[in-house]
Amino acid sequence: MRSLVIGSRGSRLALWQAEWARARLEQAGAATRIAIIRTSGDRLLDRPLAAIGGKGVFVKEIEEALLSGAVDLSVHSLKDLPTDQPGGLKIACVPAREDARDVLLAPGAPGLTDLGRGAVIGTGSPRRAGQLRALRPDLRLADLRGNIETRIARLRRGDYDAIVLASAGLRRLGIDVEGTVLDFEQMLPAVGQGAMAIEIRSDDREIDDLLEAHHHAPTAAAVAAERALLRGLGGGCQTPIAAVAEVDGARLLLRGLVAGPGGEPLFKERGEGPVGDAERIGLAMAEALLARGAGALVRGATAPLPEAP
């Protein structure tokens, strides 16, 4: 068996994910090493995604390394992956999902309804901003970017009254902070949030076989429905699109929404069907949202968030 090179970004969370894959491949008898690849998104982490090229900026250079043969596989946060892979690459493995919910971090761990009127909330996500404005129009939203540690440091410094982060990253890194988990009725997550994807060259049967045991079919079906919804809407990183699918036995329930930058209008949909129809459920929901007028929000520009004072 050949020695395998795993391509990864250099953030703590990306390396945690690469080490997860490395441990499982080595259990199967493969020798491995991790090659850190700096993406354009990493170089410009403090700028809005739309200004640096959109969703694929955290994977482009890694996928190029895969195609060239410089690395043999890569591990991504699935929410960073565009809905279409470049020719010659495929997602070979989607492991079991971590908690897909968002967490509100604030001193004393107040819930969303308990925050003081006019509280300053840090987020760089139009998806979160649209839902927060719909729930609490009185809140002041301020831009927040950087890795998990940077964001938490700014909260502790007092730049914000609260911030919103993904639960999965906090749990994987073992970061213990005061926070309140937001349920799906309060905040739908990003497409693919909490899930990982292992990407390989399409013709690499050896690695495909090694990863097969770690592929989690229910998670793969859930994210397939979510990604089909996103693809059907034609949305990108600056559109407030949210979705989460849950699998219960042979059935799949998909919840999705598209929000205006100010929280209004807010289009919500629910869809359900056989788990084997995951993509069809996602595409049908996209059609339903577009029929209600969500296309104007998808095509429109998202208003930028002001920097916190």
C-alpha positions as CSV (number, residue, x, y, z in Angstrom):
1,M,0.0,0.0,0.0
2,R,1.4,3.4,-1.0
3,S,2.0,6.2,1.5
4,L,-0.9,8.7,1.4
5,V,-0.7,12.5,1.6
6,I,-3.7,14.3,3.1
7,G,-4.2,17.9,2.0
8,S,-5.5,20.3,4.7
9,R,-5.8,23.9,5.6
10,G,-3.7,25.0,8.6
11,S,-6.4,26.1,11.0
12,R,-6.9,24.1,14.2
13,L,-10.3,22.9,13.1
14,A,-9.0,21.8,9.6
15,L,-6.1,20.0,11.2
16,W,-8.4,18.2,13.7
17,Q,-10.4,17.0,10.7
18,A,-7.3,15.9,8.8
19,E,-6.0,14.0,11.9
20,W,-9.4,12.3,12.2
21,A,-9.0,10.9,8.7
22,R,-5.3,10.1,9.3
23,A,-6.1,8.0,12.4
24,R,-8.6,5.9,10.5
25,L,-6.5,5.4,7.5
26,E,-3.6,4.3,9.7
27,Q,-5.8,1.9,11.5
28,A,-6.5,0.3,8.1
29,G,-2.7,0.0,7.6
30,A,-2.0,3.0,5.4
31,A,1.1,5.2,6.1
32,T,0.0,8.9,5.9
33,R,1.2,12.4,6.3
34,I,-0.6,15.8,6.3
35,A,0.4,18.5,3.9
36,I,-0.8,22.0,4.9
37,I,-2.0,24.1,2.0
38,R,-2.7,27.7,2.4
39,T,-5.8,28.7,0.5
40,S,-6.8,32.2,-0.9
41,G,-9.5,32.2,1.8
42,D,-6.9,31.8,4.5
43,R,-4.8,34.6,3.2
44,L,-7.7,37.0,3.2
45,L,-9.6,35.6,6.2
46,D,-10.6,39.1,7.5
47,R,-12.4,40.1,4.3
48,P,-16.0,39.1,3.2
49,L,-16.2,36.0,1.2
50,A,-17.9,37.8,-1.7
51,A,-14.9,40.1,-1.9
52,I,-12.4,37.3,-2.3
53,G,-14.3,34.9,-4.7
54,G,-17.0,33.2,-2.7
55,K,-17.5,29.8,-1.2
56,G,-14.7,27.9,-3.1
57,V,-11.9,30.1,-1.8
58,F,-11.2,27.7,1.1
59,V,-10.9,24.6,-1.2
60,K,-9.6,25.8,-4.6
61,E,-5.9,25.3,-4.0
62,I,-6.4,22.0,-2.2
63,E,-8.5,20.7,-5.1
64,E,-5.7,21.8,-7.5
65,A,-3.2,19.8,-5.4
66,L,-5.5,16.8,-5.6
67,L,-5.8,17.0,-9.4
68,S,-2.0,17.5,-9.8
69,G,-1.3,14.4,-7.6
70,A,0.6,16.5,-5.0
71,V,-1.9,15.1,-2.4
72,D,-4.0,12.0,-2.4
73,L,-7.1,13.1,-0.4
74,S,-8.4,16.1,1.4
75,V,-10.7,16.7,4.3
76,H,-13.1,19.6,4.3
77,S,-15.9,21.1,6.3
78,L,-18.6,20.2,3.9
79,K,-20.2,23.7,4.1
80,D,-17.1,25.1,2.5
81,L,-17.4,22.9,-0.6
82,P,-19.2,24.2,-3.7
83,T,-22.2,22.0,-4.7
84,D,-20.3,20.8,-7.9
85,Q,-16.9,19.1,-7.8
86,P,-14.3,19.8,-10.5
87,G,-14.0,17.1,-13.1
88,G,-11.8,14.3,-11.9
89,L,-12.7,14.7,-8.2
90,K,-15.4,13.2,-6.0
91,I,-16.6,13.2,-2.4
92,A,-15.7,9.6,-1.4
93,C,-16.7,9.7,2.3
94,V,-19.1,11.7,4.4
95,P,-18.6,10.7,8.1
96,A,-21.3,10.9,10.7
97,R,-22.3,14.5,11.4
98,E,-21.5,16.4,14.5
99,D,-24.1,18.8,16.0
100,A,-25.4,20.9,13.2
101,R,-26.8,23.7,15.4
102,D,-25.5,27.2,16.1
103,V,-24.5,28.5,19.5
104,L,-25.0,31.9,21.0
105,L,-22.0,32.8,23.1
106,A,-22.4,35.5,25.7
107,P,-21.2,36.2,29.3
108,G,-23.7,34.4,31.6
109,A,-25.0,32.3,28.7
110,P,-28.3,34.2,28.1
111,G,-30.7,32.8,25.5
112,L,-31.6,34.8,22.4
113,T,-34.7,36.2,24.0
114,D,-32.8,37.3,27.1
115,L,-30.3,39.6,25.4
116,G,-30.8,43.2,26.3
117,R,-32.5,45.5,23.8
118,G,-29.9,46.8,21.3
119,A,-27.3,44.2,22.2
120,V,-24.4,44.1,19.7
121,I,-24.1,40.6,18.0
122,G,-21.0,39.7,16.1
123,T,-21.5,37.6,12.9
124,G,-20.1,37.6,9.4
125,S,-22.8,35.4,8.1
126,P,-25.7,36.8,6.1
127,R,-27.6,33.6,6.9
128,R,-27.3,34.2,10.6
129,A,-27.9,37.9,10.2
130,G,-31.2,37.5,8.3
131,Q,-32.6,35.1,10.9
132,L,-31.4,37.2,13.9
133,R,-33.0,40.3,12.4
134,A,-36.3,38.3,11.9
135,L,-36.3,37.2,15.5
136,R,-35.0,40.3,17.2
137,P,-35.2,43.4,15.0
138,D,-33.8,45.5,17.9
139,L,-30.4,43.8,17.9
140,R,-27.4,45.5,16.5
141,L,-25.4,43.3,14.1
142,A,-21.7,43.9,13.6
143,D,-19.3,42.2,11.3
144,L,-17.1,39.4,12.8
145,R,-14.5,37.4,10.9
146,G,-11.5,35.2,11.6
147,N,-11.0,31.8,13.0
148,I,-12.8,30.4,16.1
149,E,-10.1,31.6,18.6
150,T,-10.1,35.1,17.1
151,R,-13.8,35.5,17.3
152,I,-14.0,34.3,20.9
153,A,-11.1,36.6,21.9
154,R,-13.0,39.6,20.5
155,L,-16.1,38.6,22.5
156,R,-14.0,38.4,25.7
157,R,-12.4,41.7,24.9
158,G,-15.9,43.3,24.9
159,D,-16.2,44.1,21.2
160,Y,-19.6,42.4,21.2
161,D,-22.3,41.5,23.7
162,A,-22.6,38.1,22.0
163,I,-21.5,36.2,19.0
164,V,-22.9,33.2,17.1
165,L,-20.7,30.2,16.1
166,A,-21.2,26.7,14.9
167,S,-21.5,24.1,17.7
168,A,-19.6,21.5,15.7
169,G,-16.3,23.5,15.6
170,L,-16.5,24.2,19.4
171,R,-17.2,20.5,20.2
172,R,-14.5,19.1,17.9
173,L,-11.8,21.4,19.4
174,G,-13.0,20.9,23.0
175,I,-13.6,24.6,23.5
176,D,-15.6,25.2,26.7
177,V,-17.3,28.6,26.6
178,E,-20.5,30.0,28.0
179,G,-23.2,29.6,25.4
180,T,-26.8,28.6,24.5
181,V,-27.5,26.2,21.7
182,L,-30.0,27.6,19.2
183,D,-32.6,25.1,18.2
184,F,-33.7,24.8,14.6
185,E,-36.9,26.8,15.2
186,Q,-34.7,29.7,16.2
187,M,-31.8,29.3,13.7
188,L,-31.4,27.0,10.7
189,P,-27.7,26.2,10.0
190,A,-25.7,26.5,6.9
191,V,-26.0,23.8,4.3
192,G,-23.7,21.0,5.3
193,Q,-22.9,22.5,8.7
194,G,-21.4,20.0,11.1
195,A,-20.5,17.5,8.4
196,M,-17.1,16.6,6.9
197,A,-16.3,15.6,3.4
198,I,-13.3,13.6,2.2
199,E,-12.5,14.3,-1.4
200,I,-10.4,12.1,-3.7
201,R,-9.6,11.7,-7.3
202,S,-12.5,9.9,-9.0
203,D,-10.4,7.0,-10.2
204,D,-8.6,6.3,-7.0
205,R,-10.2,3.0,-6.1
206,E,-7.6,2.1,-3.4
207,I,-8.5,5.1,-1.2
208,D,-12.2,4.8,-2.0
209,D,-12.1,1.2,-0.5
210,L,-10.2,2.4,2.6
211,L,-12.8,5.1,3.4
212,E,-15.9,3.0,2.7
213,A,-16.2,1.8,6.4
214,H,-16.4,5.4,7.6
215,H,-19.0,6.7,5.2
216,H,-22.3,7.4,7.1
217,A,-25.2,7.0,4.7
218,P,-27.8,9.0,6.8
219,T,-25.5,12.0,7.0
220,A,-24.7,11.7,3.3
221,A,-28.4,11.6,2.4
222,A,-29.1,14.6,4.7
223,V,-26.4,16.8,3.1
224,A,-27.4,15.6,-0.4
225,A,-30.8,17.1,0.2
226,E,-29.4,20.3,1.6
227,R,-26.9,20.8,-1.2
228,A,-29.6,20.0,-3.8
229,L,-31.7,22.8,-2.3
230,L,-28.7,25.2,-2.5
231,R,-27.9,24.2,-6.1
232,G,-31.5,24.5,-7.1
233,L,-31.7,28.1,-5.7
234,G,-28.4,29.0,-7.3
235,G,-27.3,30.6,-4.0
236,G,-23.8,31.5,-2.9
237,C,-22.0,32.6,0.2
238,Q,-23.7,36.0,0.4
239,T,-27.3,34.8,0.2
240,P,-29.1,34.1,3.5
241,I,-30.0,30.5,2.6
242,A,-30.2,27.9,5.5
243,A,-31.2,24.3,5.5
244,V,-31.0,21.2,7.6
245,A,-32.2,17.6,6.9
246,E,-32.8,14.9,9.4
247,V,-33.1,11.2,8.7
248,D,-35.4,9.0,10.7
249,G,-35.2,5.4,9.4
250,A,-36.3,5.4,5.8
251,R,-37.7,9.0,5.9
252,L,-36.0,12.3,5.4
253,L,-37.3,15.7,6.7
254,L,-35.8,18.8,5.1
255,R,-36.2,22.4,6.5
256,G,-35.0,25.3,4.5
257,L,-35.3,29.1,4.3
258,V,-34.3,32.1,2.4
259,A,-34.2,35.5,4.2
260,G,-34.0,39.1,3.2
261,P,-30.9,40.9,4.6
262,G,-33.2,42.7,7.1
263,G,-34.9,39.5,8.1
264,E,-37.9,40.3,5.9
265,P,-39.2,38.7,3.7
266,L,-38.5,35.3,5.2
267,F,-39.5,32.3,3.1
268,K,-39.6,29.0,5.0
269,E,-40.4,25.5,3.6
270,R,-40.5,21.9,4.9
271,G,-40.3,18.8,2.8
272,E,-40.4,15.1,3.5
273,G,-40.0,11.9,1.6
274,P,-38.1,8.6,1.3
275,V,-34.4,8.9,2.2
276,G,-33.5,7.6,-1.3
277,D,-35.2,10.7,-2.8
278,A,-32.9,13.1,-0.9
279,E,-31.8,15.2,-4.0
280,R,-35.4,15.3,-5.4
281,I,-36.7,16.6,-2.0
282,G,-34.0,19.4,-2.1
283,L,-34.7,20.4,-5.6
284,A,-38.5,20.4,-5.0
285,M,-38.0,22.7,-2.1
286,A,-35.9,25.0,-4.2
287,E,-38.7,25.2,-6.8
288,A,-41.2,25.9,-4.1
289,L,-39.1,28.8,-2.6
290,L,-38.5,30.3,-6.1
291,A,-42.2,30.1,-6.8
292,R,-42.9,32.2,-3.7
293,G,-40.4,34.9,-4.8
294,A,-37.2,33.8,-3.1
295,G,-35.3,34.2,-6.4
296,A,-35.2,38.0,-5.9
297,L,-33.4,37.5,-2.6
298,V,-31.0,35.0,-4.1
299,R,-30.1,37.4,-7.0
300,G,-29.9,40.5,-4.8
301,A,-26.9,41.7,-3.0
302,T,-26.7,41.3,0.8
303,A,-26.3,44.5,2.8
304,P,-23.0,44.6,4.5
305,L,-22.8,44.4,8.3
306,P,-21.3,47.5,10.0
307,E,-18.2,47.1,12.1
308,A,-18.8,47.1,15.8
309,P,-17.9,50.3,17.6
